[in-house]
Amino acid sequence: MKKTVLLVALIASSLFANTATTQTESVKENVTVEEKNIVLNNNNVVTLSVIGQGVSPEHTISNYQALALAKKAAIADAYRMLAEKLNGVKVEGYDIVKNMVVQRSQVKTCVSSMIRHANIVETKCAKDFCEVEMELKVVGSKWYPELVSSYK
């Protein structure tokens, strides 16, 4: 009886151990597939792709104006996202603490960049919402020396 229980426990533990290992391995594979380690050097071209989103304001004269403003906001958001990917984001923050309790917390972000030759790939607009997919080809021979010098 003891041998049977021990054998069943051993088989069950080996089955559960194999499924746990298989699940862990598949999760590791998914993480590896999702990660994109794109390296820019002097000899290659990297394409940055972003999707900007824009919402129309509440008070507009017509639906056409609302759609145009939503599209303009989406394009501006896409440019901002490209600038963040290309040059990074400057972050400033401070906290006011009194008696070990945060009274006020503020974080400011700033992006500054010159984006030229970005292409709008696709535009999707609904009633009050617009999405713009934009891409920028970064040529390594032009950008690599400038980006490397800014990180030194």
C-alpha positions as CSV (number, residue, x, y, z in Angstrom):
1,M,0.0,0.0,0.0
2,K,2.8,2.4,1.0
3,K,4.6,1.6,-2.3
4,T,1.5,2.3,-4.4
5,V,0.9,5.7,-2.6
6,L,4.5,6.6,-3.0
7,L,4.5,5.6,-6.7
8,V,1.4,7.6,-7.4
9,A,2.8,10.7,-5.5
10,L,6.1,10.4,-7.5
11,I,4.3,10.1,-10.8
12,A,2.0,13.1,-10.0
13,S,4.8,15.3,-8.8
14,S,6.8,14.5,-12.0
15,L,3.8,15.3,-14.1
16,F,3.2,18.6,-12.4
17,A,6.9,19.4,-12.4
18,N,7.0,18.9,-16.2
19,T,4.0,21.1,-16.9
20,A,5.3,23.8,-14.7
21,T,8.7,23.7,-16.5
22,T,6.9,23.7,-19.8
23,Q,4.8,26.8,-18.8
24,T,7.9,28.6,-17.6
25,E,9.8,27.8,-20.8
26,S,6.9,29.1,-22.9
27,V,6.7,32.3,-20.9
28,K,10.4,32.8,-21.3
29,E,10.0,32.3,-25.1
30,N,7.2,34.8,-25.2
31,V,9.2,37.4,-23.4
32,T,12.2,36.9,-25.7
33,V,10.0,37.2,-28.8
34,E,8.3,40.4,-27.5
35,E,11.6,42.1,-26.7
36,K,13.1,44.0,-29.6
37,N,16.8,44.8,-29.1
38,I,17.3,47.1,-32.0
39,V,20.8,48.5,-32.2
40,L,21.7,51.5,-34.3
41,N,25.2,51.7,-35.7
42,N,26.9,53.4,-38.6
43,N,25.9,50.8,-41.1
44,N,22.2,50.2,-40.7
45,V,18.8,51.9,-40.9
46,V,16.3,51.6,-38.1
47,T,12.6,52.3,-38.6
48,L,10.8,53.8,-35.5
49,S,7.0,53.3,-35.6
50,V,4.5,54.9,-33.3
51,I,0.7,55.3,-33.0
52,G,-0.5,58.8,-31.9
53,Q,-4.0,59.3,-30.5
54,G,-6.2,62.4,-30.5
55,V,-9.6,63.3,-29.2
56,S,-11.7,66.1,-30.5
57,P,-12.6,69.0,-28.1
58,E,-16.2,69.1,-26.7
59,H,-17.3,72.3,-28.3
60,T,-16.7,72.5,-32.0
61,I,-18.7,74.1,-34.8
62,S,-19.2,71.0,-36.9
63,N,-18.3,67.3,-37.0
64,Y,-15.7,68.0,-39.7
65,Q,-13.9,70.5,-37.4
66,A,-14.0,67.9,-34.5
67,L,-12.5,65.3,-36.8
68,A,-9.8,67.7,-38.1
69,L,-8.8,68.7,-34.6
70,A,-8.7,65.1,-33.4
71,K,-6.4,64.2,-36.4
72,K,-4.2,67.2,-35.7
73,A,-3.9,66.1,-32.0
74,A,-3.1,62.5,-33.1
75,I,-0.3,63.8,-35.4
76,A,1.2,65.9,-32.6
77,D,1.1,63.0,-30.2
78,A,2.9,60.8,-32.8
79,Y,5.6,63.4,-33.3
80,R,6.0,63.6,-29.5
81,M,6.4,59.8,-29.3
82,L,9.0,59.8,-32.1
83,A,10.9,62.5,-30.3
84,E,10.8,60.5,-27.0
85,K,12.1,57.4,-28.8
86,L,14.8,59.3,-30.7
87,N,16.2,61.7,-28.0
88,G,14.7,60.6,-24.7
89,V,12.6,62.4,-22.1
90,K,13.9,65.0,-19.6
91,V,12.1,64.3,-16.3
92,E,12.1,66.7,-13.3
93,G,10.3,66.0,-10.1
94,Y,10.0,67.1,-6.5
95,D,8.1,66.1,-3.3
96,I,7.1,68.2,-0.3
97,V,7.2,66.0,2.8
98,K,5.8,67.2,6.2
99,N,5.8,64.9,9.2
100,M,6.8,61.9,7.1
101,V,3.7,62.4,4.8
102,V,3.9,63.6,1.2
103,Q,2.0,66.9,1.0
104,R,2.6,67.6,-2.6
105,S,4.3,65.7,-5.5
106,Q,5.0,67.0,-8.9
107,V,6.6,65.5,-12.0
108,K,7.4,67.4,-15.2
109,T,8.5,65.9,-18.4
110,C,10.0,67.7,-21.4
111,V,10.8,66.5,-24.9
112,S,12.7,68.6,-27.4
113,S,13.7,67.4,-30.9
114,M,13.6,68.2,-34.5
115,I,11.7,65.6,-36.5
116,R,11.9,65.7,-40.3
117,H,10.9,63.2,-43.0
118,A,8.4,61.3,-40.8
119,N,5.7,59.5,-42.8
120,I,2.1,58.9,-41.9
121,V,1.4,55.2,-42.6
122,E,-2.2,54.9,-41.6
123,T,-5.0,57.1,-40.2
124,K,-8.1,55.7,-38.4
125,C,-10.8,58.1,-37.4
126,A,-14.1,57.5,-35.6
127,K,-16.7,59.9,-34.3
128,D,-14.5,61.9,-31.8
129,F,-11.3,59.9,-31.9
130,C,-8.4,59.6,-34.3
131,E,-5.3,57.4,-34.5
132,V,-2.3,58.1,-36.7
133,E,0.4,55.5,-37.3
134,M,3.7,57.3,-38.1
135,E,7.1,56.0,-38.9
136,L,10.6,57.5,-39.2
137,K,13.6,55.9,-40.8
138,V,16.7,56.6,-38.8
139,V,19.9,56.3,-40.9
140,G,22.8,55.1,-38.8
141,S,25.5,57.0,-40.7
142,K,23.8,60.3,-40.0
143,W,22.4,59.8,-36.5
144,Y,24.8,57.4,-34.8
145,P,27.6,59.9,-34.2
146,E,25.1,62.5,-32.9
147,L,23.4,60.1,-30.5
148,V,26.6,58.7,-29.2
149,S,28.1,62.1,-28.5
150,S,25.0,63.2,-26.5
151,Y,25.4,60.2,-24.1
152,K,29.1,60.8,-23.4
